[in-house]
Amino acid sequence: MKSTSKFLFRAVFTVTFFTVIDRLLGFVFKIYLSRELGAVSMGVYQVALSIFFLLLTATTSGIPLIVSKLTAKYEASGNKRDSHGTTSAALIVGLGSAVFVCGITVALKTPIGKLMASPESMVILLFMLPGVLFSGVYASFRGNLWGKQKYTVMSVVEVIEQAARILLTVVLFMLGFNKLKVTAISLSASCAITAICCMAFYFAYKGRMASPKGKIAPLIASSVPITFVRASSSIVNSMVAIVVPMILVGMGHTNEQALYIFGSSIGMAMPLLYIPITVVGSLAYVMIPTLSSAYSSGNMASARRQIETAVKFSVVVAALFVPAFWALGKPIGKFVYDNVDAGRFLSHSAWLLIPVSVENIASSMLNSLDLEKQGFLNYMLGSAVLFAIIAAFCKNFSIDVLSVGLGASLTTSSILDLLCIKKRTGCRFTFITPLILSSLLVLPAAYLTKTVYSLLSPAPMLLSIAVGGIVSCAFMFIMSLVFGIIDLGIVFGKKNPKKKLKSFAKSA
């Protein structure tokens, strides 16, 4: 238990460190991109991007996970030949499926384009297609590195990818090229860089190309169900990107107005919500092999501890930031994007932090527990709730309805995920008390934050936002200590190291 705990902490810290750098670069790039493109063009880009992610998911999403599991198995037994053969098979499957998906997209570009609010979205999507091909290449090598637990290497590659894309975009913008097309081209170029880097590290760690004989069919059989499950998320996002602008146009908005609304909310505001829960994403990423190992070996006590601790941790981390976004959403949108509408949506959607965080960690656990099919059904039921709410308010639709629908969808799928996890492992819902207590603290924390921001209104906006945000998080942290949600003794190492994993959430 002690070694597992230490490894988990080190891995989460490493992934989080580089992910923070990656997200920081992405955050700055998002601000730059939003200001350069504007809300309308961001809407055009966001629609194309949602379809791109659907194609990417359909092509590669199941491959890295399966390759990582098989690589870990073969590496543990010293079977290098089968490890290399699996990677070679994954390369053939990934690249082959990418070529097929891209071919279908090009062949159906006219009917697909008619579904989009703007024909320009289809043009941008075509410029993104090379990225799908390159992703088909890197998926196999990424899965091998993941199975070898080369988290630092993989994290560095992601930072390189982000930095390269930013540099290329800025240079081409300065040279006066079409900004929307440059944004798509830079995405494809960054995928190419990722493929080259993953390939280089694979061979640097003594990887080899080997005969894929006998590996292709089992790989396809194992990865297709996972790809299908994960594709459901991309399908839903693509449908939202098509349906929401369509409804807005049906209500009397022009295409440009509809894309502005969609771009300022989903394209600008939503990415900000994912920044504070970076560490939750890192934990979810690292937990897949560790929880899978505990479950497959029959160590249910360890599996339950990991599950209960991780869910509590995700709730506590998300709750810390809800009041800040709620109270400061509008000024954040104004300062970051120079767009008050983006800030308004951010403020109204602050509560989504908690269901987003819990759904993120719970869905990863389902993959580790061989519950992918249940996860797919749960996600589809949650998505049904989203579209039911959109349909119920289609005549009086507003972007706030989308926020409520997303929250209801994520909450539904999260609850169903947790029930499946409880049934499989017998874990307890120990996160409920921290969730209730944290929720009760949100209102006074938000009021305090707004008061502080108002008092500092004569100061520069950045200072007012920064101080208000710090006060908000500090208040939530201190009150969490008072009510026992967070145990400061863990932070200073006053408890037995063997209890660290069990108390992981309290050390947030």
KOLMARFI-814184 format. One record per residue (C-alpha): x, y, z. Coordinates in pm, whole numbers, plus 32768, in hexadecimal, padded with zeros to 4 digits. Example, Ala and Ser with C-alpha at 12.3 -4.5 7.8 and 13.67 -1.06 7.14 Angstrom:
2
[[84CE, 7E3E, 830C]] [[8557, 7F96, 82CA]] 
END
This chain:
508
[[8000, 8000, 8000]] [[8119, 80EE, 8059]] [[81CC, 80BC, 7F0D]] [[8086, 80E4, 7E4B]] [[803A, 8222, 7F0B]] [[8193, 82B3, 7ECB]] [[8186, 825A, 7D5A]] [[802A, 82EE, 7D35]] [[8092, 8434, 7DDB]] [[81CF, 8452, 7D0C]] [[811A, 8403, 7BC8]] [[7FFD, 84F3, 7C11]] [[80F4, 8605, 7C6F]] [[81BF, 85D0, 7B30]] [[8093, 85C8, 7A4A]] [[7FF4, 86F0, 7AFB]] [[8133, 87BF, 7AE6]] [[8150, 8798, 796F]] [[7FD9, 87A9, 793A]] [[7FD0, 88F8, 79EF]] [[80DD, 8977, 7902]] [[801E, 88EB, 77D9]] [[7ED4, 897E, 7852]] [[7F78, 8ACD, 789D]] [[8001, 8ADB, 773C]] [[7EAE, 8A6E, 76B7]] [[7DFF, 8B73, 778B]] [[7EDB, 8C8C, 770A]] [[7EB2, 8C08, 75A8]] [[7D38, 8BFB, 75D3]] [[7D32, 8D66, 763E]] [[7E0C, 8DCA, 7518]] [[7D3D, 8CFD, 7425]] [[7BF0, 8D81, 74A5]] [[7C62, 8EE9, 748C]] [[7CF2, 8EB5, 732F]] [[7BCA, 8DF4, 72A4]] [[7AA6, 8E91, 735F]] [[7972, 8DDE, 73E4]] [[78D7, 8D99, 728E]] [[7A0E, 8CF7, 71FC]] [[7A3F, 8C3C, 7342]] [[78E4, 8BAD, 730E]] [[7944, 8B3F, 71AD]] [[7A84, 8AA4, 7231]] [[79D5, 89FC, 7358]] [[78DA, 894F, 7275]] [[79F4, 88C9, 7198]] [[7ABF, 8866, 72CC]] [[79A0, 879B, 735D]] [[798C, 86CE, 721A]] [[7B08, 86AB, 7218]] [[7B03, 861B, 7378]] [[79F3, 8529, 730C]] [[7ACE, 84AC, 71ED]] [[7BFB, 849C, 72D4]] [[7B3D, 83D3, 73D7]] [[7AB3, 82E5, 72D1]] [[7C13, 82AD, 724F]] [[7CF7, 828B, 737B]] [[7C4E, 82A1, 74D0]] [[7C4A, 812D, 7522]] [[7DA6, 80DD, 749F]] [[7E87, 8186, 75A5]] [[7DC9, 80EC, 76C8]] [[7DD6, 7F89, 763E]] [[7F42, 7FAA, 75D2]] [[7F9E, 8033, 772A]] [[7EFC, 7F0A, 77DA]] [[7F9F, 7E0C, 76F4]] [[80F0, 7EBB, 7705]] [[80E8, 7EBA, 7882]] [[8094, 7D48, 787B]] [[81A7, 7CED, 7783]] [[82AD, 7DCB, 7827]] [[8267, 7D2D, 7979]] [[82A8, 7BD4, 78E6]] [[83D3, 7C4A, 7819]] [[8326, 7BF6, 76D1]] [[83B8, 7D0D, 75FA]] [[835C, 7C67, 74B2]] [[81E5, 7C67, 74F6]] [[81FE, 7DC8, 7583]] [[829D, 7E44, 7440]] [[81A9, 7D76, 736D]] [[8080, 7E14, 741D]] [[8107, 7F72, 73DA]] [[813B, 7F1D, 726B]] [[7FDB, 7E93, 7253]] [[7F51, 7FCD, 72F5]] [[800B, 80A2, 71F8]] [[7F69, 7FE5, 70D8]] [[7E0D, 7FF5, 7174]] [[7E29, 8163, 71D9]] [[7EAB, 81E0, 708D]] [[7DBC, 8106, 6FC7]] [[7C8B, 817C, 7088]] [[7CFF, 82E7, 706A]] [[7D18, 82CB, 6EEF]] [[7BBF, 822D, 6EE1]] [[7B1C, 8335, 6FBF]] [[7BBE, 8456, 6F03]] [[7B53, 83BF, 6DB7]] [[79EA, 83A3, 6E28]] [[79F0, 850B, 6EA6]] [[7A72, 8591, 6D5B]] [[7974, 84C3, 6C98]] [[7855, 8546, 6D6F]] [[78D3, 86AB, 6D95]] [[77A3, 8742, 6CE6]] [[768F, 86A7, 6DBF]] [[7762, 86D6, 6EFB]] [[779D, 8842, 6EA1]] [[7627, 887E, 6E7A]] [[75F0, 8817, 6FE4]] [[76DE, 8922, 7063]] [[766E, 8A83, 70B0]] [[7782, 8B0B, 6FD1]] [[780F, 8A6C, 6E92]] [[7963, 8AEF, 6EFE]] [[7967, 89F1, 701A]] [[7980, 88D9, 6F19]] [[7AA8, 8985, 6E70]] [[7B59, 89A2, 6FBF]] [[7B11, 8835, 700A]] [[7BBA, 87CA, 6EC6]] [[7CF5, 8883, 6F31]] [[7CE9, 87C1, 7078]] [[7CD4, 8668, 6FD7]] [[7E50, 8633, 6FBD]] [[7E4F, 8648, 7139]] [[7D73, 8511, 7142]] [[7E70, 8455, 706B]] [[7F96, 84B8, 7146]] [[7ECF, 845A, 727C]] [[7E9B, 8302, 71E8]] [[8015, 82E1, 71E5]] [[8064, 8361, 7341]] [[7F4F, 829C, 73F2]] [[8015, 8158, 73E4]] [[815A, 81EC, 7465]] [[80A2, 82B2, 7570]] [[7FFB, 8174, 75ED]] [[814C, 80C6, 7608]] [[81E7, 81E4, 76CF]] [[80B1, 81EE, 77AD]] [[80CC, 8079, 77F2]] [[8238, 80AB, 7853]] [[81C4, 81BD, 7942]] [[8297, 82C6, 7896]] [[81B6, 83DA, 7918]] [[82C1, 84E7, 7913]] [[8317, 84A2, 77A7]] [[81AB, 84AA, 773C]] [[816D, 85EA, 77FD]] [[829D, 8692, 7760]] [[821E, 8632, 7606]] [[80D1, 86DA, 7650]] [[8183, 881A, 76B9]] [[8256, 8811, 757B]] [[811A, 87E3, 74AD]] [[8070, 890E, 754E]] [[81A1, 89EF, 7534]] [[81DB, 8996, 73C6]] [[8072, 89E0, 736D]] [[807A, 8B31, 7419]] [[81BE, 8B95, 736E]] [[8145, 8B2C, 7216]] [[7FF6, 8BDD, 7240]] [[808E, 8D24, 72B6]] [[818F, 8D28, 719C]] [[808C, 8CE1, 708D]] [[7F9E, 8DE3, 7120]] [[80B3, 8EE5, 7112]] [[80F6, 8E8C, 6FA7]] [[7F8D, 8EE0, 6F55]] [[7EFE, 8D8B, 6EFB]] [[7D8B, 8D39, 6F28]] [[7D64, 8D14, 709F]] [[7C5A, 8C07, 70A3]] [[7D1A, 8B2F, 6FAE]] [[7E5E, 8B68, 706A]] [[7DB5, 8AF5, 71AC]] [[7D51, 89AE, 7104]] [[7EA2, 897C, 705A]] [[7F5F, 89B4, 71A0]] [[7E89, 88A7, 7244]] [[7EE9, 87AC, 7137]] [[8056, 8813, 714D]] [[805C, 87E5, 72C6]] [[7FCE, 8685, 729A]] [[80EA, 863C, 71A9]] [[81EA, 86B6, 72A7]] [[814D, 85DA, 73B2]] [[8160, 84A9, 72CF]] [[82D0, 84EA, 7285]] [[8326, 851E, 73F5]] [[826D, 83E5, 746B]] [[8315, 8319, 735D]] [[846C, 83A1, 73BC]] [[843B, 8352, 752D]] [[83B8, 81F8, 74D9]] [[84F8, 819E, 7422]] [[85CB, 8251, 7528]] [[853D, 8161, 762D]] [[85AE, 803A, 7555]] [[8462, 800E, 74A8]] [[8463, 7F52, 735F]] [[837C, 7F02, 7240]] [[831A, 7D92, 724C]] [[822E, 7CAB, 7197]] [[80C3, 7CFE, 71ED]] [[8056, 7B9F, 7194]] [[7F42, 7B29, 727B]] [[7F27, 7C7F, 7322]] [[7E4B, 7D4B, 7238]] [[7D00, 7C93, 7262]] [[7D0F, 7C82, 73E2]] [[7D74, 7DF1, 73EF]] [[7C4B, 7E57, 731B]] [[7B60, 7D7C, 73E7]] [[7BD7, 7E1A, 752C]] [[7BF2, 7F84, 74BC]] [[7AAE, 7FA6, 73F4]] [[79C6, 7F93, 7524]] [[7A96, 809A, 75DB]] [[7AA1, 8175, 74A5]] [[7929, 8154, 7483]] [[78F3, 81B3, 75EE]] [[79D9, 82E0, 75DF]] [[7952, 834D, 748F]] [[7800, 8383, 7534]] [[7888, 84B9, 75E0]] [[790B, 8548, 749A]] [[77C6, 84F6, 73E9]] [[76FE, 85AF, 74F1]] [[77E8, 86DC, 74E0]] [[77CB, 86E0, 7365]] [[7650, 86D0, 737A]] [[764F, 87F0, 7473]] [[772F, 88B9, 7389]] [[7637, 8882, 726E]] [[74EA, 888C, 7329]] [[7522, 89BE, 7407]] [[7575, 8AB4, 72EC]] [[7458, 8A1A, 7222]] [[735F, 8A5D, 733B]] [[73E0, 8BBF, 7367]] [[73B5, 8C02, 71F3]] [[7256, 8B70, 7205]] [[7205, 8C69, 7318]] [[725A, 8D8D, 7233]] [[73CF, 8DBA, 7266]] [[74AF, 8DDC, 7137]] [[75BC, 8CD5, 70F9]] [[76BE, 8DCF, 716E]] [[7602, 8E17, 72B2]] [[75D0, 8CA4, 72F5]] [[7743, 8C5E, 72C3]] [[7799, 8D85, 73A3]] [[76C2, 8CFA, 74BD]] [[774D, 8B9C, 7495]] [[78B3, 8C13, 7472]] [[78AA, 8CF8, 75A2]] [[7815, 8BEB, 7682]] [[789E, 8A98, 7617]] [[79D1, 8B18, 7560]] [[7A42, 8C18, 7662]] [[79A1, 8BDD, 77B5]] [[799F, 8A62, 77D2]] [[7B19, 8A32, 77AE]] [[7B4D, 8B11, 78DD]] [[7A86, 8A21, 79B6]] [[7B7C, 8908, 7973]] [[7CAE, 89C6, 79EA]] [[7C80, 899E, 7B66]] [[7C41, 8826, 7B4E]] [[7D82, 87D8, 7A90]] [[7DFB, 870B, 7BB7]] [[7CBB, 863C, 7BAD]] [[7CFE, 85EB, 7A41]] [[7E61, 8586, 7A9D]] [[7DE1, 84A1, 7BAE]] [[7CE7, 8404, 7ABE]] [[7DFC, 83CA, 79C1]] [[7EE9, 8329, 7ABB]] [[7DDB, 825B, 7B68]] [[7D82, 818B, 7A34]] [[7EAD, 809D, 7A4F]] [[7EC5, 80A1, 7BCD]] [[7D53, 8062, 7C0D]] [[7D47, 7F63, 7AF4]] [[7E6B, 7EAB, 7B93]] [[7DC8, 7EA7, 7CEB]] [[7C7D, 7E2F, 7C5C]] [[7D0F, 7D21, 7B78]] [[7DE3, 7C99, 7C95]] [[7CB3, 7C80, 7D76]] [[7D2D, 7D87, 7E6E]] [[7BD4, 7E1E, 7EA3]] [[7C37, 7ECF, 7FE3]] [[7D3D, 7F99, 7F24]] [[7C4A, 7FD7, 7E07]] [[7B41, 805C, 7EF5]] [[7C39, 8142, 7FA3]] [[7CAD, 81D1, 7E59]] [[7B49, 8207, 7DE0]] [[7AC2, 82A9, 7F1C]] [[7BF2, 8387, 7F44]] [[7BF8, 83F8, 7DDA]] [[7A87, 8454, 7DCF]] [[7AA0, 851E, 7F12]] [[7BD6, 85C8, 7E8D]] [[7B26, 862B, 7D49]] [[79FE, 86BB, 7E09]] [[7AD8, 8786, 7EF6]] [[7BB5, 8814, 7DE2]] [[7A8C, 8877, 7D08]] [[79CB, 8914, 7E28]] [[7AF1, 89F5, 7E84]] [[7ACF, 8AB3, 7D3D]] [[7955, 8AC5, 7D0E]] [[7922, 8C0B, 7DD4]] [[7A3C, 8CBE, 7D1A]] [[79AC, 8C6F, 7BC4]] [[784A, 8CBB, 7C37]] [[78A3, 8E0E, 7CC6]] [[79B1, 8E76, 7BCE]] [[7934, 8DD7, 7A8D]] [[78D2, 8F1B, 79E1]] [[7A13, 8FDB, 7A2B]] [[7AE1, 8EA7, 79CE]] [[7A2F, 8E96, 787C]] [[7A66, 900B, 7848]] [[7BD5, 8FFE, 78A6]] [[7C35, 8EB9, 77FA]] [[7B67, 8ECA, 76BB]] [[7AE1, 902D, 76C0]] [[798E, 8F84, 76AC]] [[788B, 8FBC, 77BC]] [[77A5, 8EAE, 7730]] [[78B5, 8DA9, 775D]] [[78DF, 8E1D, 78C5]] [[776B, 8E0F, 7904]] [[775B, 8CA6, 788C]] [[788C, 8C55, 795F]] [[77E6, 8CE3, 7A96]] [[769F, 8C2A, 7A5C]] [[7757, 8AE5, 7A14]] [[7848, 8AEB, 7B3B]] [[7789, 89D6, 7BEB]] [[77E0, 88ED, 7AC8]] [[793C, 88CB, 7B5D]] [[78C5, 87C1, 7C51]] [[780B, 86D8, 7B60]] [[791D, 8707, 7A59]] [[7A25, 86A4, 7B58]] [[7967, 8577, 7BDF]] [[7905, 84FA, 7A84]] [[7A70, 8517, 7A16]] [[7AF5, 843C, 7B2E]] [[79CD, 8349, 7B33]] [[79D9, 82FE, 79BE]] [[7B4E, 82B1, 79D9]] [[7B05, 81C0, 7AF5]] [[7A06, 8109, 7A21]] [[7B14, 80CA, 791C]] [[7BF8, 803A, 7A26]] [[7AE4, 7F58, 7AAA]] [[7A86, 7ECC, 7953]] [[793D, 7F87, 795B]] [[7960, 8041, 7810]] [[780D, 7FCE, 778F]] [[775D, 8043, 78C9]] [[7816, 818B, 78AA]] [[7796, 81B2, 7748]] [[762F, 8170, 77B2]] [[764D, 8262, 78D4]] [[76DB, 8371, 77F6]] [[75CA, 8341, 76F4]] [[74BE, 8357, 7801]] [[755B, 8499, 787B]] [[7566, 851A, 7715]] [[73F7, 84C2, 76EC]] [[73AE, 85A5, 7813]] [[7473, 86BD, 776A]] [[73B5, 86A6, 7622]] [[7268, 867C, 76D6]] [[72A5, 87C8, 7788]] [[730F, 886F, 7642]] [[71D6, 87E8, 7594]] [[70F3, 8857, 76B1]] [[7171, 89BE, 7698]] [[71B7, 89D0, 7522]] [[70AC, 8ADC, 74F3]] [[713A, 8BAE, 760D]] [[72A1, 8B3E, 75F3]] [[73C1, 8C00, 7688]] [[752A, 8BA7, 76C6]] [[74D7, 8B87, 783A]] [[73F3, 8A63, 77E0]] [[7525, 89B9, 774C]] [[75DF, 89EE, 7894]] [[74C6, 894E, 795B]] [[74B1, 8831, 7860]] [[7627, 87ED, 7872]] [[761C, 87ED, 79ED]] [[74F2, 8702, 79F9]] [[7598, 861D, 78FB]] [[76E4, 860A, 79B3]] [[7638, 85DB, 7B03]] [[7561, 84C0, 7A7D]] [[7684, 8404, 79DF]] [[7760, 843F, 7B13]] [[765D, 83AC, 7BFF]] [[7627, 8280, 7B1E]] [[77A2, 824E, 7AFF]] [[77CB, 8255, 7C78]] [[76B0, 815D, 7CA9]] [[775A, 806D, 7BB5]] [[78A5, 809A, 7C6A]] [[77FF, 805A, 7DB9]] [[775B, 7F1E, 7D36]] [[78A4, 7E9D, 7CA7]] [[7989, 7EF0, 7DCF]] [[78A9, 7F29, 7EFC]] [[7940, 8083, 7F3E]] [[7889, 8180, 8013]] [[7810, 82DB, 7FAF]] [[78F4, 838D, 80A3]] [[78FE, 84C2, 7FC7]] [[7796, 8525, 8013]] [[77E5, 85D5, 815C]] [[7902, 86A8, 80C8]] [[781E, 86FB, 7FA1]] [[7702, 8775, 807E]] [[77E7, 883E, 8161]] [[78A2, 88D8, 803D]] [[775A, 8935, 7F92]] [[76E5, 89EA, 80CC]] [[7826, 8AB5, 80CC]] [[7802, 8B2B, 7F63]] [[76FE, 8C3D, 7FA3]] [[77B9, 8CF8, 80B8]] [[7902, 8CCD, 7FFB]] [[7869, 8D61, 7EBF]] [[77D5, 8E85, 7F82]] [[7926, 8ECC, 8023]] [[79D2, 8EB9, 7ED0]] [[78E1, 8FB0, 7E31]] [[790C, 909C, 7F54]] [[7A87, 9093, 7F3B]] [[7A79, 90C8, 7DC3]] [[798E, 91F0, 7DEB]] [[7A6F, 9291, 7EF0]] [[7B96, 926D, 7E02]] [[7AD9, 92EE, 7CD1]] [[7BB0, 942A, 7CB6]] [[7CE5, 934C, 7C93]] [[7D4E, 92A7, 7B49]] [[7C62, 918E, 7AE5]] [[7D70, 9083, 7AF3]] [[7DC6, 90DD, 7C5A]] [[7C58, 90E0, 7CC1]] [[7C1A, 8F8C, 7C24]] [[7D58, 8EF7, 7CB6]] [[7D17, 8F72, 7E18]] [[7BA8, 8F10, 7E08]] [[7C02, 8DB2, 7D8A]] [[7D0C, 8D82, 7E96]] [[7C1C, 8DF2, 7FA7]] [[7B10, 8D06, 7F22]] [[7BF3, 8BD6, 7F19]] [[7C90, 8C2F, 8069]] [[7B38, 8C4E, 810B]] [[7ACA, 8AFE, 807D]] [[7C11, 8A5D, 80EC]] [[7C02, 8AE8, 8250]] [[7A92, 8A8F, 827A]] [[7ADB, 8934, 81F4]] [[7BE0, 8910, 8307]] [[7AEB, 8989, 840C]] [[79DE, 8892, 839F]] [[7AD3, 8772, 8378]] [[7AB6, 8755, 81FD]] [[7C30, 8783, 81DF]] [[7D25, 86FD, 82E1]] [[7E58, 87DD, 82F7]] [[7F13, 86D0, 83B6]] [[7F3E, 860D, 8276]] [[7FDE, 8737, 81C8]] [[80EE, 8751, 82D0]] [[8122, 85D9, 82DF]] [[80AA, 85A6, 8444]] [[7FF4, 8466, 83EE]] [[806C, 830C, 839B]] [[80E2, 82FB, 822F]] [[8013, 81C2, 8201]] [[7EDE, 8296, 822F]] [[7F3F, 8392, 8123]] [[7E7F, 82EF, 8009]] [[7D4B, 82CB, 80E2]] [[7D65, 843A, 813F]] [[7DC6, 84B2, 7FE3]] [[7C92, 858A, 7FB8]] [[7CC9, 8637, 8103]] [[7E26, 86A0, 80A0]] [[7DA6, 8764, 7F74]] 
END
